Amino acid sequence: MINTQANTPFLHPAPTRYSPPYLLFLDFYILISNLSSLPSIVLPWRTPNPRAELYPYSVGNITSIVLGIILNLVGLLSFLLIPGWLFLPGGVWLCWLVGVTAVTLALSFMLNGQAGDVVVSNGKYVRGEGEKEDEKWFYVNGVVTGGFWLGSNVEEVERRFGRRVWGVHNRSYGLVLDLLQCLIQRDLRYSSTCVRALYRNLRAALLEFESAPSSSASSSSSPIPASRPRHKKVVLIAHSQGALITSLVLDMLYADIPTSLLSRLEVYTFGNASNTFNNPLYRHDDTGSGVLRHLEHYANRGEYVSRVGILGFMTGGDVAEVADGWGNQFAGRVLVREGRGHLFVQHYLDVLFQGGFVEAGSGRGVGRLLGYKDGRAVE
């Protein structure tokens, strides 16, 4: 099991070692072999939290669930009818394709809303360190998350941690198409709209500077402007497909952001759907010196997405049993809870502070993220 937050020198990211067809084979293997845990995505479904995704007395939740179910049925029917082009006249099949596409886009527009790529929490629960405004927090959502759920998610993160949160929207087109996009992103490294939006926002936050007098200003009649980062830390929380998107974005940032600035970024994932995660070494002779100083992954052992994502592809995961000499790179502390459920608020945030997540391999350890609760300072 992985206990380090940095890359292991003798391991390689799976997409750089194996061909896309082979990675797709592994994906289908692990997706099918874990089908029995698919219902665990929404279990347990009871919750008293009005911001939880399955809270039954919320009109927004009911609307999101109904639209999601319809989108799932349309997507599933579309895939089942794809072979119809072999038997239907070209014009008929084309009309059917255009119709299904139009219905999918219309339903997804209703689900996602018009809020744009970024939604900001309202600041009602900002307190403690969050009032200093020297940190910037981001959140990127997972599959089947419309505009209403994204808004609930960022408000709940703000309520729990006392910081204003910028939510980057990973728009949903239904579970079927979202999962297809996940496979394409994992195995072909596809840069979707959300990938580009998250990259722009993180890059801008890391490269945002403020002018301050330099140390030599006291010996001069006028201060000499010197640049310093505006944010002492940038924190990213990612859920499900959002963690996969984060993996792609980090690989971009490693290429064009100075290490001195990237070290201010902290990343925390939940139900990680990625098949690899990189954190290059800062020093070649120190295997604990990752560019990102703090990288943690939280996973419920019994839920489907974690099983086909991080728990399957990390070192010692399920894929290693079928892929000879697997040796995949998955950097970061992995904290596992013996439980089910994939929904961000209902199954992760609501149980995060109950002490159930322990470090894989050692069975002990408390995540750094928990220290930020209620606006507390963490050095």
C-alpha positions as a LaTeX table, in Angstrom:
\begin{tabular}{lrrr}
\hline
Residue & $x$ (\AA) & $y$ (\AA) & $z$ (\AA) \\
\hline
Met1 & 0.00 & 0.00 & 0.00 \\
Ile2 & 1.10 & 3.58 & $-0.59$ \\
Asn3 & 2.17 & 5.55 & 2.47 \\
Thr4 & 4.09 & 8.35 & 0.73 \\
Gln5 & 2.73 & 11.58 & $-0.68$ \\
Ala6 & 5.34 & 11.74 & $-3.43$ \\
Asn7 & 6.13 & 9.70 & $-6.53$ \\
Thr8 & 7.95 & 6.41 & $-6.10$ \\
Pro9 & 11.00 & 6.57 & $-8.43$ \\
Phe10 & 10.73 & 3.03 & $-9.79$ \\
Leu11 & 7.01 & 3.31 & $-10.67$ \\
His12 & 5.49 & 4.84 & $-13.80$ \\
Pro13 & 2.03 & 6.30 & $-14.56$ \\
Ala14 & $-0.03$ & 3.67 & $-16.35$ \\
Pro15 & $-0.86$ & 5.90 & $-19.39$ \\
Thr16 & 2.87 & 6.29 & $-20.14$ \\
Arg17 & 3.57 & 2.54 & $-19.95$ \\
Tyr18 & 0.59 & 0.89 & $-21.60$ \\
Ser19 & $-1.37$ & 1.40 & $-24.80$ \\
Pro20 & $-4.92$ & 2.80 & $-24.69$ \\
Pro21 & $-6.45$ & $-0.56$ & $-25.81$ \\
Tyr22 & $-4.71$ & $-2.35$ & $-22.94$ \\
Leu23 & $-5.86$ & 0.29 & $-20.46$ \\
Leu24 & $-9.41$ & $-0.01$ & $-21.81$ \\
Phe25 & $-9.21$ & $-3.78$ & $-21.30$ \\
Leu26 & $-8.18$ & $-3.24$ & $-17.68$ \\
Asp27 & $-10.96$ & $-0.69$ & $-17.25$ \\
Phe28 & $-13.64$ & $-3.04$ & $-18.56$ \\
Tyr29 & $-12.26$ & $-5.85$ & $-16.42$ \\
Ile30 & $-12.44$ & $-3.85$ & $-13.21$ \\
Leu31 & $-15.79$ & $-2.23$ & $-14.11$ \\
Ile32 & $-17.42$ & $-5.61$ & $-14.71$ \\
Ser33 & $-15.75$ & $-7.41$ & $-11.80$ \\
Asn34 & $-17.11$ & $-4.79$ & $-9.38$ \\
Leu35 & $-20.66$ & $-4.57$ & $-10.73$ \\
Ser36 & $-22.04$ & $-6.10$ & $-7.55$ \\
Ser37 & $-21.05$ & $-2.93$ & $-5.67$ \\
Leu38 & $-22.77$ & $-0.58$ & $-8.14$ \\
Pro39 & $-25.84$ & $-0.01$ & $-5.90$ \\
Ser40 & $-23.46$ & 1.14 & $-3.16$ \\
Ile41 & $-23.13$ & 4.49 & $-4.95$ \\
Val42 & $-26.36$ & 5.72 & $-3.33$ \\
Leu43 & $-26.39$ & 3.61 & $-0.14$ \\
Pro44 & $-27.17$ & 4.38 & 2.60 \\
Trp45 & $-29.82$ & 6.74 & 1.25 \\
Arg46 & $-31.29$ & 8.16 & 4.49 \\
Thr47 & $-29.91$ & 11.48 & 5.73 \\
Pro48 & $-30.96$ & 14.32 & 8.06 \\
Asn49 & $-28.66$ & 16.82 & 6.33 \\
Pro50 & $-30.70$ & 19.25 & 4.15 \\
Arg51 & $-27.63$ & 19.83 & 1.94 \\
Ala52 & $-27.11$ & 16.11 & 1.29 \\
Glu53 & $-27.84$ & 14.87 & $-2.21$ \\
Leu54 & $-30.67$ & 12.49 & $-1.24$ \\
Tyr55 & $-32.39$ & 14.66 & 1.37 \\
Pro56 & $-36.03$ & 13.90 & 0.51 \\
Tyr57 & $-37.63$ & 17.27 & 1.35 \\
Ser58 & $-35.67$ & 19.35 & $-1.15$ \\
Val59 & $-37.29$ & 20.37 & $-4.43$ \\
Gly60 & $-33.84$ & 20.88 & $-5.94$ \\
Asn61 & $-32.80$ & 17.35 & $-4.99$ \\
Ile62 & $-35.97$ & 15.81 & $-6.40$ \\
Thr63 & $-35.60$ & 17.76 & $-9.65$ \\
Ser64 & $-31.95$ & 16.74 & $-9.98$ \\
Ile65 & $-32.75$ & 13.07 & $-9.33$ \\
Val66 & $-35.64$ & 12.98 & $-11.82$ \\
Leu67 & $-33.60$ & 14.68 & $-14.55$ \\
Gly68 & $-30.68$ & 12.36 & $-13.82$ \\
Ile69 & $-32.86$ & 9.25 & $-14.11$ \\
Ile70 & $-34.31$ & 10.41 & $-17.43$ \\
Leu71 & $-30.84$ & 11.22 & $-18.77$ \\
Asn72 & $-29.61$ & 7.80 & $-17.69$ \\
Leu73 & $-32.48$ & 6.06 & $-19.48$ \\
Val74 & $-31.92$ & 8.10 & $-22.65$ \\
Gly75 & $-28.19$ & 7.39 & $-22.56$ \\
Leu76 & $-28.66$ & 3.68 & $-21.96$ \\
Leu77 & $-31.27$ & 3.40 & $-24.71$ \\
Ser78 & $-28.97$ & 5.26 & $-27.08$ \\
Phe79 & $-26.15$ & 2.79 & $-26.55$ \\
Leu80 & $-28.44$ & $-0.20$ & $-26.91$ \\
Leu81 & $-29.75$ & 1.15 & $-30.21$ \\
Ile82 & $-26.36$ & 1.97 & $-31.74$ \\
Pro83 & $-26.31$ & $-1.33$ & $-33.72$ \\
Gly84 & $-29.51$ & $-0.11$ & $-35.40$ \\
Trp85 & $-27.46$ & 1.72 & $-38.01$ \\
Leu86 & $-26.71$ & $-1.71$ & $-39.51$ \\
Phe87 & $-30.40$ & $-2.27$ & $-40.28$ \\
Leu88 & $-32.06$ & 1.16 & $-40.54$ \\
Pro89 & $-31.91$ & 3.36 & $-43.64$ \\
Gly90 & $-29.25$ & 6.05 & $-43.28$ \\
Gly91 & $-31.76$ & 8.90 & $-43.15$ \\
Val92 & $-33.85$ & 7.25 & $-40.44$ \\
Trp93 & $-30.83$ & 6.47 & $-38.30$ \\
Leu94 & $-29.50$ & 10.02 & $-38.72$ \\
Cys95 & $-32.84$ & 11.52 & $-37.65$ \\
Trp96 & $-32.89$ & 9.23 & $-34.62$ \\
Leu97 & $-29.33$ & 10.29 & $-33.72$ \\
Val98 & $-30.15$ & 14.00 & $-34.03$ \\
Gly99 & $-33.29$ & 13.54 & $-31.93$ \\
Val100 & $-31.50$ & 11.70 & $-29.12$ \\
Thr101 & $-28.71$ & 14.28 & $-29.12$ \\
Ala102 & $-31.21$ & 17.15 & $-28.90$ \\
Val103 & $-33.09$ & 15.50 & $-26.02$ \\
Thr104 & $-29.83$ & 14.80 & $-24.15$ \\
Leu105 & $-28.60$ & 18.37 & $-24.55$ \\
Ala106 & $-31.96$ & 19.82 & $-23.47$ \\
Leu107 & $-32.14$ & 17.64 & $-20.35$ \\
Ser108 & $-28.51$ & 18.30 & $-19.44$ \\
Phe109 & $-29.10$ & 22.05 & $-19.83$ \\
Met110 & $-31.97$ & 21.79 & $-17.37$ \\
Leu111 & $-29.82$ & 19.75 & $-14.97$ \\
Asn112 & $-26.69$ & 21.88 & $-15.15$ \\
Gly113 & $-28.31$ & 25.31 & $-15.23$ \\
Gln114 & $-26.77$ & 28.52 & $-16.52$ \\
Ala115 & $-24.37$ & 29.39 & $-13.69$ \\
Gly116 & $-21.27$ & 29.04 & $-15.88$ \\
Asp117 & $-18.02$ & 27.20 & $-15.24$ \\
Val118 & $-17.47$ & 28.52 & $-11.69$ \\
Val119 & $-19.88$ & 28.85 & $-8.74$ \\
Val120 & $-18.77$ & 30.70 & $-5.59$ \\
Ser121 & $-20.16$ & 29.97 & $-2.12$ \\
Asn122 & $-22.02$ & 32.84 & $-0.49$ \\
Gly123 & $-19.62$ & 33.47 & 2.41 \\
Lys124 & $-22.24$ & 32.99 & 5.12 \\
Tyr125 & $-20.14$ & 30.46 & 7.05 \\
Val126 & $-16.69$ & 32.05 & 6.59 \\
Arg127 & $-14.90$ & 32.25 & 9.95 \\
Gly128 & $-11.52$ & 31.89 & 11.61 \\
Glu129 & $-8.65$ & 31.67 & 9.14 \\
Gly130 & $-11.12$ & 32.03 & 6.28 \\
Glu131 & $-11.64$ & 35.68 & 7.17 \\
Lys132 & $-8.00$ & 36.52 & 6.40 \\
Glu133 & $-8.51$ & 35.83 & 2.67 \\
Asp134 & $-4.92$ & 34.60 & 2.25 \\
Glu135 & $-6.12$ & 31.14 & 1.20 \\
Lys136 & $-8.12$ & 30.18 & $-1.87$ \\
Trp137 & $-10.21$ & 27.02 & $-1.89$ \\
Phe138 & $-11.53$ & 25.21 & $-4.95$ \\
Tyr139 & $-13.89$ & 22.28 & $-5.41$ \\
Val140 & $-14.49$ & 20.21 & $-8.55$ \\
Asn141 & $-17.43$ & 17.80 & $-8.63$ \\
Gly142 & $-17.87$ & 14.28 & $-9.92$ \\
Val143 & $-20.34$ & 12.48 & $-12.19$ \\
Val144 & $-24.07$ & 13.25 & $-12.42$ \\
Thr145 & $-23.76$ & 16.55 & $-10.56$ \\
Gly146 & $-25.95$ & 19.34 & $-11.84$ \\
Gly147 & $-25.94$ & 22.99 & $-10.94$ \\
Phe148 & $-28.08$ & 22.57 & $-7.81$ \\
Trp149 & $-25.91$ & 19.84 & $-6.31$ \\
Leu150 & $-22.74$ & 21.80 & $-7.12$ \\
Gly151 & $-24.16$ & 24.77 & $-5.23$ \\
Ser152 & $-25.06$ & 22.56 & $-2.26$ \\
Asn153 & $-21.60$ & 20.99 & $-2.32$ \\
Val154 & $-19.67$ & 24.27 & $-2.19$ \\
Glu155 & $-21.93$ & 25.64 & 0.55 \\
Glu156 & $-21.37$ & 22.50 & 2.62 \\
Val157 & $-17.58$ & 22.70 & 2.16 \\
Glu158 & $-17.72$ & 26.32 & 3.31 \\
Arg159 & $-19.87$ & 25.37 & 6.31 \\
Arg160 & $-17.51$ & 22.58 & 7.36 \\
Phe161 & $-14.19$ & 24.38 & 6.85 \\
Gly162 & $-15.04$ & 28.06 & 7.26 \\
Arg163 & $-13.56$ & 29.15 & 3.93 \\
Arg164 & $-15.18$ & 30.61 & 0.83 \\
Val165 & $-15.11$ & 28.03 & $-1.97$ \\
Trp166 & $-14.90$ & 28.36 & $-5.75$ \\
Gly167 & $-16.68$ & 25.40 & $-7.35$ \\
Val168 & $-15.54$ & 24.48 & $-10.87$ \\
His169 & $-18.45$ & 22.75 & $-12.58$ \\
Asn170 & $-17.86$ & 19.40 & $-14.25$ \\
Arg171 & $-21.11$ & 19.34 & $-16.20$ \\
Ser172 & $-23.14$ & 16.14 & $-16.39$ \\
Tyr173 & $-24.81$ & 14.50 & $-19.39$ \\
Gly174 & $-26.15$ & 11.52 & $-17.47$ \\
Leu175 & $-24.36$ & 8.61 & $-15.84$ \\
Val176 & $-23.81$ & 6.65 & $-19.07$ \\
Leu177 & $-22.14$ & 9.50 & $-20.96$ \\
Asp178 & $-20.29$ & 10.66 & $-17.84$ \\
Leu179 & $-18.76$ & 7.20 & $-17.38$ \\
Leu180 & $-17.83$ & 7.10 & $-21.06$ \\
Gln181 & $-16.09$ & 10.44 & $-20.66$ \\
Cys182 & $-14.24$ & 9.05 & $-17.63$ \\
Leu183 & $-12.88$ & 6.16 & $-19.69$ \\
Ile184 & $-11.76$ & 8.52 & $-22.44$ \\
Gln185 & $-10.09$ & 10.83 & $-19.92$ \\
Arg186 & $-8.38$ & 8.00 & $-18.07$ \\
Asp187 & $-7.05$ & 6.16 & $-21.07$ \\
Leu188 & $-6.65$ & 8.88 & $-23.73$ \\
Arg189 & $-5.91$ & 11.83 & $-21.37$ \\
Tyr190 & $-8.73$ & 13.84 & $-22.92$ \\
Ser191 & $-8.81$ & 17.54 & $-21.98$ \\
Ser192 & $-12.50$ & 18.36 & $-21.52$ \\
Thr193 & $-14.03$ & 21.80 & $-20.93$ \\
Cys194 & $-13.84$ & 21.28 & $-17.16$ \\
Val195 & $-10.17$ & 20.25 & $-17.35$ \\
Arg196 & $-9.35$ & 23.50 & $-19.11$ \\
Ala197 & $-11.50$ & 25.56 & $-16.71$ \\
Leu198 & $-9.88$ & 24.04 & $-13.62$ \\
Tyr199 & $-6.42$ & 24.52 & $-15.12$ \\
Arg200 & $-7.11$ & 28.21 & $-15.81$ \\
Asn201 & $-8.47$ & 28.86 & $-12.33$ \\
Leu202 & $-5.71$ & 27.03 & $-10.43$ \\
Arg203 & $-3.02$ & 28.59 & $-12.59$ \\
Ala204 & $-4.44$ & 32.07 & $-12.04$ \\
Ala205 & $-4.63$ & 31.54 & $-8.27$ \\
Leu206 & $-1.06$ & 30.24 & $-8.05$ \\
Leu207 & 0.30 & 33.06 & $-10.23$ \\
Glu208 & $-1.63$ & 35.85 & $-8.49$ \\
Phe209 & 0.80 & 38.26 & $-6.90$ \\
Glu210 & 0.55 & 41.39 & $-4.79$ \\
Ser211 & 3.03 & 44.24 & $-4.58$ \\
Ala212 & 4.91 & 44.69 & $-1.34$ \\
Pro213 & 7.96 & 46.71 & $-0.32$ \\
Ser214 & 11.21 & 44.78 & $-0.59$ \\
Ser215 & 13.75 & 44.51 & 2.22 \\
Ser216 & 15.84 & 47.24 & 0.60 \\
Ala217 & 12.99 & 49.72 & 0.77 \\
Ser218 & 14.15 & 51.10 & 4.14 \\
Ser219 & 17.39 & 52.37 & 2.58 \\
Ser220 & 15.64 & 54.15 & $-0.24$ \\
Ser221 & 13.44 & 57.20 & $-0.40$ \\
Ser222 & 10.77 & 55.22 & $-2.27$ \\
Pro223 & 9.86 & 51.58 & $-1.77$ \\
Ile224 & 10.90 & 49.17 & $-4.51$ \\
Pro225 & 7.94 & 47.01 & $-5.51$ \\
Ala226 & 8.53 & 43.30 & $-5.06$ \\
Ser227 & 6.13 & 40.56 & $-6.03$ \\
Arg228 & 4.95 & 37.94 & $-3.59$ \\
Pro229 & 2.19 & 35.35 & $-3.93$ \\
Arg230 & $-1.20$ & 36.64 & $-2.86$ \\
His231 & $-2.27$ & 33.27 & $-1.43$ \\
Lys232 & $-0.14$ & 31.46 & 1.14 \\
Lys233 & $-1.95$ & 28.28 & 0.12 \\
Val234 & $-4.36$ & 27.10 & $-2.55$ \\
Val235 & $-6.53$ & 24.14 & $-1.53$ \\
Leu236 & $-8.33$ & 21.89 & $-4.02$ \\
Ile237 & $-10.99$ & 19.37 & $-3.00$ \\
Ala238 & $-12.00$ & 16.97 & $-5.77$ \\
His239 & $-14.69$ & 14.29 & $-5.87$ \\
Ser240 & $-15.11$ & 11.28 & $-8.17$ \\
Gln241 & $-14.50$ & 12.29 & $-11.80$ \\
Gly242 & $-13.32$ & 15.62 & $-10.43$ \\
Ala243 & $-10.29$ & 13.78 & $-8.99$ \\
Leu244 & $-9.59$ & 12.31 & $-12.43$ \\
Ile245 & $-9.82$ & 15.82 & $-13.89$ \\
Thr246 & $-7.46$ & 17.01 & $-11.15$ \\
Ser247 & $-4.91$ & 14.36 & $-12.11$ \\
Leu248 & $-4.89$ & 15.67 & $-15.69$ \\
Val249 & $-4.67$ & 19.30 & $-14.57$ \\
Leu250 & $-1.79$ & 18.62 & $-12.18$ \\
Asp251 & 0.24 & 17.08 & $-14.99$ \\
Met252 & $-0.26$ & 20.34 & $-16.92$ \\
Leu253 & 0.70 & 22.50 & $-13.94$ \\
Tyr254 & 3.86 & 20.49 & $-13.26$ \\
Ala255 & 5.01 & 21.52 & $-16.75$ \\
Asp256 & 4.64 & 25.29 & $-16.50$ \\
Ile257 & 4.35 & 26.46 & $-12.86$ \\
Pro258 & 7.50 & 26.97 & $-10.74$ \\
Thr259 & 7.94 & 24.44 & $-7.95$ \\
Ser260 & 8.13 & 27.24 & $-5.38$ \\
Leu261 & 4.55 & 28.20 & $-6.27$ \\
Leu262 & 3.17 & 24.68 & $-6.76$ \\
Ser263 & 4.31 & 23.81 & $-3.24$ \\
Arg264 & 1.54 & 26.12 & $-2.00$ \\
Leu265 & $-1.11$ & 23.85 & $-3.56$ \\
Glu266 & $-2.78$ & 21.18 & $-1.40$ \\
Val267 & $-4.98$ & 18.50 & $-2.97$ \\
Tyr268 & $-7.60$ & 16.32 & $-1.25$ \\
Thr269 & $-9.68$ & 13.81 & $-3.22$ \\
Phe270 & $-12.79$ & 11.77 & $-2.36$ \\
Gly271 & $-13.90$ & 8.65 & $-4.22$ \\
Asn272 & $-11.05$ & 9.15 & $-6.70$ \\
Ala273 & $-11.95$ & 7.83 & $-10.18$ \\
Ser274 & $-8.45$ & 8.22 & $-11.63$ \\
Asn275 & $-6.14$ & 5.39 & $-12.67$ \\
Thr276 & $-2.95$ & 7.31 & $-11.85$ \\
Phe277 & $-1.86$ & 10.29 & $-9.77$ \\
Asn278 & 1.48 & 12.07 & $-9.99$ \\
Asn279 & 3.47 & 14.15 & $-7.52$ \\
Pro280 & 7.05 & 14.51 & $-8.82$ \\
Leu281 & 9.95 & 14.47 & $-6.41$ \\
Tyr282 & 11.44 & 17.82 & $-5.46$ \\
Arg283 & 14.77 & 16.12 & $-4.71$ \\
His284 & 15.97 & 12.92 & $-6.31$ \\
Asp285 & 17.51 & 11.62 & $-3.08$ \\
Asp286 & 14.43 & 12.19 & $-0.91$ \\
Thr287 & 11.43 & 9.99 & $-1.75$ \\
Gly288 & 9.21 & 12.01 & 0.57 \\
Ser289 & 9.87 & 15.37 & $-1.08$ \\
Gly290 & 6.92 & 15.77 & $-3.41$ \\
Val291 & 6.28 & 19.00 & $-5.28$ \\
Leu292 & 2.87 & 18.97 & $-3.60$ \\
Arg293 & 3.59 & 18.87 & 0.12 \\
His294 & 0.12 & 17.66 & 1.00 \\
Leu295 & $-1.82$ & 15.16 & $-1.11$ \\
Glu296 & $-4.51$ & 12.93 & 0.42 \\
His297 & $-7.11$ & 10.54 & $-1.00$ \\
Tyr298 & $-10.22$ & 9.49 & 0.96 \\
Ala299 & $-12.12$ & 6.38 & $-0.13$ \\
Asn300 & $-15.03$ & 4.28 & 1.11 \\
Arg301 & $-13.92$ & 0.70 & 0.56 \\
Gly302 & $-17.36$ & $-0.63$ & $-0.34$ \\
Glu303 & $-18.39$ & 1.91 & $-2.96$ \\
Tyr304 & $-18.21$ & 1.32 & $-6.70$ \\
Val305 & $-16.26$ & 4.34 & $-7.96$ \\
Ser306 & $-13.47$ & 4.00 & $-5.39$ \\
Arg307 & $-13.20$ & 0.30 & $-6.21$ \\
Val308 & $-12.87$ & 0.93 & $-9.96$ \\
Gly309 & $-10.67$ & 3.97 & $-9.34$ \\
Ile310 & $-8.09$ & 4.48 & $-6.63$ \\
Leu311 & $-8.58$ & 1.16 & $-4.80$ \\
Gly312 & $-8.20$ & $-0.74$ & $-8.05$ \\
Phe313 & $-5.26$ & 1.13 & $-9.57$ \\
Met314 & $-3.11$ & 2.05 & $-6.59$ \\
Thr315 & $-0.09$ & $-0.10$ & $-5.84$ \\
Gly316 & $-1.43$ & $-3.31$ & $-4.33$ \\
Gly317 & $-4.88$ & $-2.67$ & $-5.82$ \\
Asp318 & $-7.11$ & $-5.11$ & $-7.68$ \\
Val319 & $-5.61$ & $-4.44$ & $-11.12$ \\
Ala320 & $-2.20$ & $-5.66$ & $-9.97$ \\
Glu321 & $-3.69$ & $-9.15$ & $-9.73$ \\
Val322 & $-4.43$ & $-9.33$ & $-13.47$ \\
Ala323 & $-1.72$ & $-7.07$ & $-14.92$ \\
Asp324 & 1.69 & $-8.69$ & $-14.64$ \\
Gly325 & 4.33 & $-6.22$ & $-13.46$ \\
Trp326 & 1.72 & $-3.48$ & $-13.01$ \\
Gly327 & 3.77 & $-1.02$ & $-10.91$ \\
Asn328 & 1.44 & 1.95 & $-11.40$ \\
Gln329 & 2.18 & 5.41 & $-9.99$ \\
Phe330 & $-0.44$ & 6.61 & $-7.52$ \\
Ala331 & 1.08 & 9.21 & $-5.22$ \\
Gly332 & $-0.56$ & 10.47 & $-2.06$ \\
Arg333 & $-1.71$ & 9.25 & 1.34 \\
Val334 & $-4.66$ & 6.90 & 0.95 \\
Leu335 & $-7.17$ & 6.96 & 3.81 \\
Val336 & $-9.81$ & 4.25 & 3.66 \\
Arg337 & $-13.08$ & 3.81 & 5.54 \\
Glu338 & $-14.92$ & 0.52 & 5.83 \\
Gly339 & $-18.19$ & 1.80 & 4.44 \\
Arg340 & $-20.34$ & 2.40 & 1.37 \\
Gly341 & $-21.66$ & 5.40 & $-0.51$ \\
His342 & $-20.20$ & 7.67 & $-3.17$ \\
Leu343 & $-22.14$ & 10.93 & $-2.84$ \\
Phe344 & $-19.87$ & 13.77 & $-1.77$ \\
Val345 & $-21.85$ & 15.40 & 1.04 \\
Gln346 & $-23.95$ & 12.47 & 2.17 \\
His347 & $-21.33$ & 9.72 & 2.16 \\
Tyr348 & $-18.05$ & 11.59 & 2.59 \\
Leu349 & $-18.35$ & 14.98 & 4.30 \\
Asp350 & $-21.05$ & 13.76 & 6.70 \\
Val351 & $-18.75$ & 10.99 & 8.00 \\
Leu352 & $-15.37$ & 12.66 & 7.52 \\
Phe353 & $-14.99$ & 13.80 & 11.13 \\
Gln354 & $-16.24$ & 10.59 & 12.73 \\
Gly355 & $-12.80$ & 8.94 & 12.76 \\
Gly356 & $-13.50$ & 6.16 & 10.26 \\
Phe357 & $-10.79$ & 6.98 & 7.69 \\
Val358 & $-7.43$ & 5.32 & 8.41 \\
Glu359 & $-4.28$ & 5.22 & 6.32 \\
Ala360 & $-4.02$ & 2.25 & 3.99 \\
Gly361 & $-1.25$ & $-0.12$ & 4.91 \\
Ser362 & $-0.74$ & 1.15 & 8.45 \\
Gly363 & $-4.29$ & 1.29 & 9.81 \\
Arg364 & $-3.59$ & 4.54 & 11.61 \\
Gly365 & $-3.19$ & 8.22 & 10.94 \\
Val366 & $-5.52$ & 11.20 & 10.71 \\
Gly367 & $-5.88$ & 13.20 & 7.52 \\
Arg368 & $-4.48$ & 16.73 & 7.42 \\
Leu369 & $-7.72$ & 18.02 & 5.88 \\
Leu370 & $-9.60$ & 17.43 & 9.14 \\
Gly371 & $-7.46$ & 20.06 & 10.83 \\
Tyr372 & $-9.12$ & 22.80 & 8.76 \\
Lys373 & $-12.51$ & 22.19 & 10.39 \\
Asp374 & $-14.46$ & 25.29 & 11.45 \\
Gly375 & $-11.92$ & 27.73 & 10.05 \\
Arg376 & $-8.97$ & 26.47 & 12.07 \\
Ala377 & $-5.40$ & 27.24 & 11.04 \\
Val378 & $-3.16$ & 24.43 & 9.77 \\
Glu379 & 0.54 & 25.05 & 9.17 \\
\hline
\end{tabular}
